[in-house]
Amino acid sequence: MTTMIVGIFGHRSDASLAIEALKENGIHKKNISAVTKQKNTLEILSEDTGIGNTEAGAGNGGLFGTARGLGVGLDMVADSAVAAGPAARKLAGADIEGDGLVVSLISSGIPEEDAQKYAGHAAKEHIIVLVTLEEEEDPDRVNTIFEQHHAIPLES
């Protein structure tokens, strides 16, 4: 059975340092994902840490993507999540301000109440880092690493 541990970061540098510390402590990069609404931030984070390509969801490129970006800027269209890592396919393109990201997080194994709070943090442009652990791996080690790198409490 797997366990998912989630950390919230207000700055790319904190998330990056936490991911690097996870990898140094034996967590394989294939078990680390990140999601936010800041595409440029996640692209840099993904490149710096090697957790995988950034995905923005279907239809977010080309002319449609440009028009969508303009709509987001004018508050005519809701922001959508960008994600990297193994959970990217489930999370990328999810509507942040509606139920899209919440539903995607729930389908990743996060309880609904927590998923709503994480989506709220994503809407604040925080970076959500998700770590999947196998049964034999210690979740306290991940939580300690997150705390050392200034993870934001879920309730804030």
ABEGO torsion letter per residue (X at the ends): XBBBBBBBBABAAAAAAAAAAAAAAGBBAAABBBBBABAAAAAAAAAAAGAEBBBAEBGABEAAAAAAAAAAAAGABBBBBBBBEAAAAAABGBBAABAAAAAAAAAAGBBAAAAAAAAAAAAAGBBBBBBBBBAABBAAAAAAAAAAAGBBBAAX
